[in-house]
Amino acid sequence: MPAKKDIVQKALDSAYGTDPLLGSNVLLADIPSDDTSLFPSGFDNDYHPLLVYSGYQSDIRMGPAQIDTGALTGAGLYVPFVHRRGKTDILQAPISDFITGGNDNAVAGVVPSTVSTLVEGYYLKLAKVIPNDAAF
């Protein structure tokens, strides 16, 4: 899904912060728009691609906690082709990730979202998926 570059950069700044003197901590990298295996029709230079996912998933932390909730539902938004300020490695940056229990059981997402956020430092937000029988 393409989005205007300035909007994508604002989302990155919101998620990863900026330095008052140096600017953005995570920057958009050049898109290999001439690579026809990635972009058969090219890619508009005013836009940047976004990766959106949704689906059913499981979480390895649920077993040791002896919580059997069935499938979890997750969704998220990632920005590919980014790099950290001062680095050249091309990465992808998660902007937002959401998780909930399947079958309208939002409580099932509490353990993975809490552990991920507080212990691992990765912000996994608790969500409610509507309609409750779909992964998106």
C-alpha positions in Angstrom: 0.0 0.0 0.0 1.7 3.3 -1.0 1.5 6.5 1.1 2.9 10.0 0.7 6.6 10.1 1.9 6.0 13.0 4.3 3.2 11.2 6.0 5.2 8.0 6.4 8.2 10.0 7.8 5.9 11.6 10.3 4.7 8.2 11.4 8.3 7.0 11.8 9.1 10.1 13.8 6.1 9.5 16.1 7.1 5.9 16.6 10.9 6.3 16.9 11.4 9.9 17.9 13.6 12.7 16.7 16.8 14.3 17.9 16.4 18.1 18.4 19.7 18.8 16.6 20.0 15.9 14.2 16.3 15.2 13.2 14.7 11.9 12.6 16.1 8.7 14.2 14.7 6.5 11.4 14.7 7.7 7.8 13.2 6.5 4.6 15.6 4.8 2.3 15.6 5.0 -1.5 13.1 2.6 -3.1 14.7 0.3 -5.7 11.9 1.3 -8.1 13.9 0.0 -11.1 13.9 -3.6 -9.7 11.1 -5.2 -11.7 11.0 -8.2 -9.5 9.8 -5.9 -6.6 7.9 -3.3 -8.6 7.0 -4.6 -12.1 5.4 -1.2 -13.0 7.9 0.9 -11.2 7.1 3.0 -8.2 6.1 6.7 -7.9 9.0 8.5 -6.2 6.6 10.8 -4.2 5.3 7.7 -2.3 6.7 5.0 0.0 5.4 1.4 0.3 3.8 0.2 3.5 3.2 -3.5 4.5 0.0 -4.2 6.2 -0.7 -7.6 7.7 -3.6 -9.3 9.5 -4.1 -12.9 10.5 -4.4 -15.6 13.1 -1.3 -16.4 15.1 -0.2 -18.0 18.3 2.1 -16.8 21.1 4.8 -19.0 22.8 4.2 -17.2 26.1 0.7 -18.7 26.4 1.8 -22.3 27.0 4.1 -21.7 30.0 1.3 -19.4 31.5 -1.1 -22.4 31.0 -3.5 -20.2 29.1 -5.4 -22.0 26.3 -7.2 -19.3 24.3 -7.1 -20.9 20.8 -5.9 -18.7 18.0 -4.9 -15.1 18.6 -5.7 -12.4 16.0 -3.0 -9.9 15.0 -2.6 -7.0 12.7 0.1 -4.5 12.0 1.7 -1.9 9.8 5.4 -1.9 8.8 7.5 0.5 6.7 10.1 -1.3 4.5 13.2 0.4 3.1 14.2 2.4 6.1 17.5 3.0 7.9 18.7 4.5 11.2 20.2 7.9 11.1 24.0 7.5 10.4 23.6 3.8 9.2 23.3 2.3 5.8 21.7 -1.0 6.6 18.2 -1.2 5.0 15.5 -2.4 7.4 11.8 -2.5 7.9 10.3 -0.6 10.9 7.1 -1.6 12.6 4.8 1.3 13.2 2.0 -0.5 15.1 1.2 -4.0 16.0 -2.1 -5.2 17.5 -3.1 -8.5 19.1 -6.3 -9.9 20.6 -7.9 -13.3 21.3 -10.0 -15.0 18.8 -13.7 -15.4 19.0 -14.2 -12.1 20.7 -12.0 -13.0 23.6 -10.0 -9.8 24.0 -8.6 -10.8 27.4 -6.5 -13.5 25.7 -4.3 -10.8 24.2 -3.5 -9.3 27.6 -0.5 -11.7 28.4 1.3 -11.3 25.1 0.7 -7.6 24.8 1.8 -6.9 28.5 4.9 -9.1 28.4 5.9 -7.8 25.0 5.5 -4.2 26.0 6.9 -4.2 29.6 9.5 -7.0 29.4 10.7 -7.0 25.8 10.3 -3.3 25.0 8.2 -4.0 21.9 4.9 -2.2 21.9 2.2 -4.7 21.1 -1.1 -3.1 21.6 -4.2 -4.9 22.8 -7.0 -4.6 20.3 -10.6 -5.7 19.5 -11.1 -7.1 16.1 -14.4 -6.4 14.4 -16.0 -8.5 13.1 -14.9 -11.0 15.7 -14.7 -14.0 13.4 -12.3 -12.5 10.9 -8.6 -11.9 11.0 -8.9 -8.4 9.6 
